[in-house]
Amino acid sequence: MRINAISYDKAKYHYGVDDFPEELPVTQGGVHMAFFYCWMLEKGFAGEDLLEDGADLLVKIHQETEDYSVLDLLFDFNYGGLMDEDFNQEGAEFADAYYDDTSVFSKKYGSYLQDYSGLDLDLLEGAKEQRYYYIQFSDQNYEKAKGLLDQRYQQFLEFQGN
């Protein structure tokens, strides 16, 4: 565990606001974080705590017979938040640069939340309006976010090289 851990985002920052639709589950406040978290895990950027204490949950995510997702993991293991300690050193460095809209990197290339809000993502069935909170947690939407994250990570690697 790192001293002075950095919190990137928490679902309660989203579901705890006045404009969060009452009819939606609180997990909808974490969909954007779950896409980011899923990508980080696929890249091998998981932190020690998850690898040691949440290994059984990681197995559940990868079993096709389980109805368990990274969105579930985000709320079950991470309590609906993302912190630097959730990632290894390499992952935390990328998250520091890309999730923080004040970083030099994100000012040049864009931050995750800025980029995410510009993606053309599918909404929940029956969504009354095109709003951030109605984004569907789906494989199709993840693939769109993954393409963006792959691009930004490549730019990050190039940016670090300068």
C-alpha distance (Angstrom), angle and dihedral (degrees) to the residues before:
residue distance angle dihedral
M1 . . .
R2 3.79 . .
I3 3.78 122.3 .
N4 3.81 111.8 -117.9
A5 3.79 93.9 16.2
I6 3.79 116.8 -154.2
S7 3.80 118.7 -127.2
Y8 3.80 110.9 -148.3
D9 3.76 98.6 -177.0
K10 3.79 142.8 -22.6
A11 3.79 127.7 -155.2
K12 3.79 89.4 -132.4
Y13 3.81 88.2 65.5
H14 3.81 84.7 65.9
Y15 3.81 107.5 31.4
G16 3.79 90.4 40.3
V17 3.81 94.9 63.6
D18 3.78 128.0 97.7
D19 3.80 95.0 -113.9
F20 3.83 95.8 53.6
P21 3.82 106.3 115.5
E22 3.80 111.2 -111.6
E23 3.82 92.6 -142.7
L24 3.81 93.2 62.7
P25 3.80 125.8 87.1
V26 3.80 115.4 -113.7
T27 3.80 89.2 -112.8
Q28 3.81 88.1 74.7
G29 3.80 85.8 71.2
G30 3.80 88.0 65.3
V31 3.80 104.3 44.5
H32 3.80 93.8 102.9
M33 3.81 90.3 49.0
A34 3.81 91.9 49.0
F35 3.82 90.7 56.3
F36 3.81 90.0 51.1
Y37 3.82 91.7 44.9
C38 3.80 92.8 48.4
W39 3.79 91.1 52.4
M40 3.80 91.6 47.7
L41 3.80 90.9 51.3
E42 3.80 92.3 48.0
K43 3.80 89.4 52.4
G44 3.82 90.1 54.1
F45 3.81 94.8 -109.8
A46 3.82 97.2 130.5
G47 3.78 116.4 138.6
E48 3.80 125.9 -120.2
D49 3.80 95.5 -103.6
L50 3.78 93.0 57.6
L51 3.79 93.7 44.1
E52 3.81 91.4 50.4
D53 3.79 105.9 31.1
G54 3.79 101.0 25.4
A55 3.78 101.6 39.8
D56 3.81 91.6 116.0
L57 3.82 89.8 55.0
L58 3.80 91.3 51.1
V59 3.80 88.6 53.6
K60 3.82 90.2 51.7
I61 3.82 90.6 53.6
H62 3.78 92.0 54.9
Q63 3.80 96.9 45.2
E64 3.78 110.7 95.1
T65 3.80 90.1 -152.5
E66 3.81 92.1 60.5
D67 3.76 122.2 84.3
Y68 3.79 92.2 -146.9
S69 3.78 125.8 119.5
V70 3.76 141.3 -176.1
L71 3.80 86.6 -100.9
D72 3.82 87.8 60.4
L73 3.80 90.1 46.9
L74 3.80 90.9 50.9
F75 3.80 90.6 58.5
D76 3.81 99.4 33.7
F77 3.79 99.8 45.4
N78 3.80 104.1 18.3
Y79 3.80 97.5 35.7
G80 3.79 90.6 -126.1
G81 3.79 96.5 -54.7
L82 3.78 142.5 100.1
M83 3.78 121.1 -140.4
D84 3.78 133.9 171.9
E85 3.81 90.1 -108.0
D86 3.81 88.4 64.1
F87 3.79 88.0 72.1
N88 3.76 137.8 52.2
Q89 3.82 119.6 -111.3
E90 3.81 95.4 -84.8
G91 3.79 92.9 46.7
A92 3.80 93.3 46.7
E93 3.81 90.9 51.4
F94 3.80 90.6 54.7
A95 3.81 93.0 44.2
D96 3.82 90.4 48.0
A97 3.78 90.2 55.0
Y98 3.81 100.5 38.3
Y99 3.81 105.2 34.1
D100 3.82 93.6 47.5
D101 3.81 108.4 78.3
T102 3.81 90.2 -159.5
S103 3.81 96.7 58.0
V104 3.78 120.3 110.6
F105 3.81 89.5 -118.3
S106 3.80 96.1 51.7
K107 3.78 92.1 45.0
K108 3.79 88.3 57.6
Y109 3.83 100.0 38.6
G110 3.81 106.3 15.9
S111 3.78 133.2 -96.9
Y112 3.78 125.6 -95.1
L113 3.80 95.9 -106.7
Q114 3.81 91.8 47.3
D115 3.79 91.3 49.1
Y116 3.80 93.5 43.0
S117 3.79 92.4 53.9
G118 3.81 88.8 55.6
L119 3.81 95.5 54.6
D120 3.80 119.5 105.2
L121 3.80 97.9 -125.1
D122 3.79 130.1 172.2
L123 3.78 117.4 -107.2
L124 3.77 130.3 -135.6
E125 3.77 113.7 -83.6
G126 3.77 109.5 -89.4
A127 3.80 94.0 18.0
K128 3.77 108.0 168.4
E129 3.77 94.9 -149.6
Q130 3.78 143.5 5.8
R131 3.79 100.5 -93.3
Y132 3.76 136.3 145.4
Y133 3.80 93.7 -113.5
Y134 3.81 94.2 56.0
I135 3.82 95.0 63.6
Q136 3.78 110.7 130.5
F137 3.80 118.1 -124.7
S138 3.81 98.0 -131.4
D139 3.78 141.6 137.8
Q140 3.81 90.3 -111.3
N141 3.79 92.5 54.5
Y142 3.78 91.3 43.9
E143 3.80 90.4 54.8
K144 3.81 89.4 55.7
A145 3.79 91.9 49.2
K146 3.81 90.3 44.3
G147 3.80 91.5 56.2
L148 3.78 89.8 53.4
L149 3.81 93.0 45.9
D150 3.81 91.6 48.8
Q151 3.80 89.7 52.6
R152 3.81 94.3 47.1
Y153 3.79 92.1 46.3
Q154 3.78 91.1 53.5
Q155 3.80 89.0 49.8
F156 3.80 88.9 48.2
L157 3.80 91.5 54.1
E158 3.80 90.3 49.5
F159 3.81 90.5 45.5
Q160 3.80 91.2 53.2
G161 3.78 90.1 50.9
N162 3.79 92.2 60.7
